[in-house]
Amino acid sequence: FDILTHIKCFFNMKVGFKCKIVYCESKKQKINKTKELIHFFGVTELQPRRLSKKRMKLSGEDESYSAFIVGSDQVWGGHFVEQPYGNFLEFAPKEKKIAYAVSFGSEEISKYNIAKYKKQIKKFDKITVREESGVRIIKDLIGKDVEIMPDPTILLTVNEWSSLAEKSNKVPDEPYIFAHFLDDLSENAVNIIKKCSQEKNLKIVCLGWDRSELTSLENAVFMDG
């Protein structure tokens, strides 16, 4: 009874025979066990890489693939003007499409997205979401009740994240200021970072892309996020 079969059973996928997971006595146990299984599956089986639209379509037609999974952070952004091809697994057949811990990044869907999202989400075989708001959004869109599952980043332990961080050659050995911003920085935020760096004599580690607002900072290094 291998790991892929476990995942298929969790999502009630067809695997050539009927199977039932009996260890999930509670919702908490099911979440914890699923975290372990998906983490193990990701480490041992997945080989992430970028694919062209043409390659995605060929993959969708490939019978050797048992499932296609999409998730999590704002992958179905409610206010996105345009969704990147692949976020709705458009290339895959419905019976193989799984949405894991998807997030809309907002409490509601913009009106201009409702019809499109409704059409695409209906084409998924199994769906779980990351937030309670996602449960409501899915219910409103397609009338389906879905479960909440943890973000994939939480499937790793602290030690596993520390192990990844140790591989970086950009993190200073001495104490430093960590800077990460999703939205544009205000002038006040940049000034505070600069002031703290100068007063404490600390380097600044910026996670993510090179924001123009941060390039003026002295003693700063940038890391991909």
C-alpha positions as CSV (number, residue, x, y, z in Angstrom):
1,F,0.0,0.0,0.0
2,D,2.3,2.7,-1.3
3,I,2.3,6.5,-0.7
4,L,0.6,7.3,-4.0
5,T,-2.2,4.9,-3.1
6,H,-2.6,6.7,0.3
7,I,-3.0,10.0,-1.4
8,K,-5.4,8.6,-3.9
9,C,-7.5,7.2,-1.2
10,F,-7.5,10.4,0.7
11,F,-9.0,12.1,-2.3
12,N,-11.2,9.1,-3.1
13,M,-9.4,8.6,-6.5
14,K,-9.8,5.5,-8.5
15,V,-6.9,3.1,-8.1
16,G,-8.3,0.0,-9.6
17,F,-9.9,-1.3,-6.3
18,K,-11.9,0.1,-3.4
19,C,-9.9,1.2,-0.5
20,K,-10.6,3.0,2.8
21,I,-8.3,4.7,5.2
22,V,-9.2,3.7,8.7
23,Y,-6.6,5.5,10.8
24,C,-8.3,9.0,10.6
25,E,-10.4,8.9,13.8
26,S,-10.7,12.7,13.8
27,K,-10.3,15.6,11.5
28,K,-7.0,16.6,13.3
29,Q,-5.6,13.1,12.8
30,K,-6.6,13.2,9.1
31,I,-4.9,16.5,8.6
32,N,-1.7,15.4,10.5
33,K,-1.5,12.1,8.6
34,T,-2.1,13.8,5.3
35,K,0.6,16.3,6.0
36,E,3.0,13.4,6.6
37,L,2.0,11.6,3.4
38,I,2.1,14.6,1.1
39,H,5.4,15.7,2.5
40,F,6.9,12.2,2.0
41,F,5.4,12.1,-1.5
42,G,6.9,15.5,-2.4
43,V,10.4,14.6,-1.1
44,T,10.5,11.2,-2.7
45,E,8.5,11.5,-5.9
46,L,8.1,15.1,-7.1
47,Q,10.7,16.8,-9.3
48,P,9.5,20.4,-9.7
49,R,10.3,22.2,-13.0
50,R,8.9,24.8,-15.3
51,L,6.7,23.6,-18.2
52,S,5.6,25.3,-21.3
53,K,1.9,25.4,-22.2
54,K,2.5,22.9,-24.9
55,R,4.3,20.5,-22.5
56,M,1.5,20.9,-20.0
57,K,-1.1,19.8,-22.6
58,L,1.0,16.8,-23.5
59,S,1.3,15.9,-19.8
60,G,-2.5,16.1,-19.5
61,E,-2.8,13.6,-22.3
62,D,-0.2,11.3,-20.8
63,E,-1.9,8.2,-19.2
64,S,1.1,7.6,-17.0
65,Y,0.1,10.5,-14.8
66,S,-2.4,9.5,-12.0
67,A,-3.2,13.0,-10.8
68,F,-2.4,16.8,-11.2
69,I,-2.4,18.9,-8.1
70,V,-2.5,22.7,-7.8
71,G,-2.2,24.9,-4.6
72,S,-1.8,27.0,-2.5
73,D,-1.1,30.7,-1.7
74,Q,-3.4,32.9,-3.8
75,V,-3.2,30.4,-6.7
76,W,-6.8,31.4,-7.4
77,G,-6.5,35.1,-6.5
78,G,-9.9,36.5,-6.2
79,H,-9.0,39.9,-7.7
80,F,-6.5,38.7,-10.4
81,V,-7.3,40.3,-13.7
82,E,-5.8,37.3,-15.5
83,Q,-4.9,33.8,-14.2
84,P,-1.7,32.2,-15.5
85,Y,-2.3,29.2,-17.6
86,G,-2.1,26.1,-15.5
87,N,-3.5,27.5,-12.3
88,F,-6.8,25.8,-13.0
89,L,-5.0,22.7,-14.5
90,E,-6.8,23.5,-17.8
91,F,-4.8,20.8,-19.6
92,A,-5.8,17.9,-17.4
93,P,-8.9,15.7,-17.4
94,K,-11.4,16.3,-14.5
95,E,-10.9,13.0,-12.9
96,K,-7.2,13.7,-12.3
97,K,-7.6,17.4,-11.2
98,I,-6.9,18.0,-7.4
99,A,-6.9,21.4,-5.7
100,Y,-4.9,21.3,-2.5
101,A,-5.3,24.0,0.2
102,V,-6.0,26.6,-2.5
103,S,-6.2,30.2,-1.4
104,F,-8.1,33.1,-3.0
105,G,-6.1,35.8,-1.1
106,S,-9.3,37.7,-0.4
107,E,-12.7,37.3,1.3
108,E,-14.6,37.4,-2.0
109,I,-14.2,37.0,-5.8
110,S,-14.3,40.1,-8.0
111,K,-17.4,40.2,-10.1
112,Y,-15.4,40.0,-13.4
113,N,-14.0,36.6,-12.2
114,I,-17.2,34.9,-10.9
115,A,-18.3,33.3,-14.2
116,K,-14.8,32.2,-15.2
117,Y,-13.9,30.8,-11.8
118,K,-17.2,29.0,-11.5
119,K,-16.6,27.4,-14.9
120,Q,-13.1,26.3,-14.1
121,I,-13.6,25.1,-10.5
122,K,-16.5,22.9,-11.5
123,K,-14.0,20.9,-13.6
124,F,-12.1,19.7,-10.5
125,D,-12.6,16.3,-9.1
126,K,-11.4,17.1,-5.5
127,I,-10.9,20.5,-3.8
128,T,-9.6,21.5,-0.4
129,V,-8.9,25.1,0.7
130,R,-6.6,26.9,3.0
131,E,-8.9,29.4,4.7
132,E,-12.5,29.4,6.0
133,S,-13.3,32.2,3.5
134,G,-12.4,29.7,0.8
135,V,-15.0,27.2,2.1
136,R,-17.6,29.9,1.7
137,I,-16.4,31.0,-1.7
138,I,-16.4,27.4,-3.1
139,K,-19.9,26.9,-1.7
140,D,-21.2,30.1,-3.2
141,L,-19.6,29.4,-6.6
142,I,-20.4,25.7,-7.2
143,G,-22.5,24.7,-4.2
144,K,-19.9,22.2,-2.9
145,D,-18.8,21.7,0.7
146,V,-15.0,21.5,1.0
147,E,-12.5,20.9,3.8
148,I,-9.7,23.2,5.1
149,M,-6.1,21.8,4.8
150,P,-2.8,23.3,5.9
151,D,-0.6,25.3,3.6
152,P,2.2,23.2,2.0
153,T,4.9,25.3,3.7
154,I,3.6,24.0,7.1
155,L,4.2,20.4,6.0
156,L,7.9,21.0,6.7
157,T,9.2,20.9,10.2
158,V,11.4,23.6,11.8
159,N,14.4,21.4,11.4
160,E,13.7,20.8,7.7
161,W,13.4,24.6,7.1
162,S,16.6,25.2,9.1
163,S,18.4,22.6,6.9
164,L,17.4,24.4,3.8
165,A,18.5,27.8,5.2
166,E,21.9,26.4,6.1
167,K,22.5,25.7,2.4
168,S,22.4,29.4,1.6
169,N,25.7,31.2,1.2
170,K,24.1,34.6,1.6
171,V,22.8,34.5,5.2
172,P,25.3,36.2,7.5
173,D,26.7,34.3,10.4
174,E,26.2,37.3,12.7
175,P,22.8,38.8,13.7
176,Y,21.0,40.6,10.9
177,I,17.8,42.4,9.9
178,F,15.3,40.4,7.9
179,A,13.2,42.3,5.4
180,H,10.4,40.8,3.3
181,F,7.4,42.8,1.9
182,L,4.6,41.6,-0.3
183,D,3.4,45.1,-1.2
184,D,5.2,48.3,-2.1
185,L,7.3,49.8,0.7
186,S,6.6,53.2,2.1
187,E,9.3,55.7,2.5
188,N,8.8,55.5,6.2
189,A,9.4,51.7,6.2
190,V,12.7,52.1,4.3
191,N,13.9,54.8,6.7
192,I,13.1,52.7,9.7
193,I,15.0,49.7,8.3
194,K,18.0,52.0,7.4
195,K,17.9,53.6,10.9
196,C,17.9,50.2,12.7
197,S,20.7,48.9,10.5
198,Q,22.9,51.9,11.2
199,E,22.1,52.1,15.0
200,K,22.7,48.4,15.5
201,N,25.4,47.9,12.9
202,L,23.4,45.1,11.3
203,K,23.4,43.7,7.8
204,I,20.0,43.5,6.0
205,V,18.8,40.3,4.4
206,C,16.0,41.0,1.8
207,L,14.0,38.0,0.8
208,G,12.3,38.1,-2.6
209,W,12.9,40.1,-5.7
210,D,15.2,43.2,-5.7
211,R,12.8,46.0,-4.9
212,S,13.9,49.4,-6.1
213,E,13.0,50.9,-2.7
214,L,15.6,48.6,-1.0
215,T,18.4,49.0,-3.5
216,S,19.3,52.3,-1.8
217,L,20.0,50.5,1.5
218,E,23.7,50.0,2.4
219,N,24.8,46.7,3.8
220,A,22.0,44.7,2.2
221,V,22.0,41.4,0.4
222,F,19.1,39.9,-1.7
223,M,17.9,36.3,-1.7
224,D,15.4,34.6,-3.9
225,G,12.2,33.7,-2.2
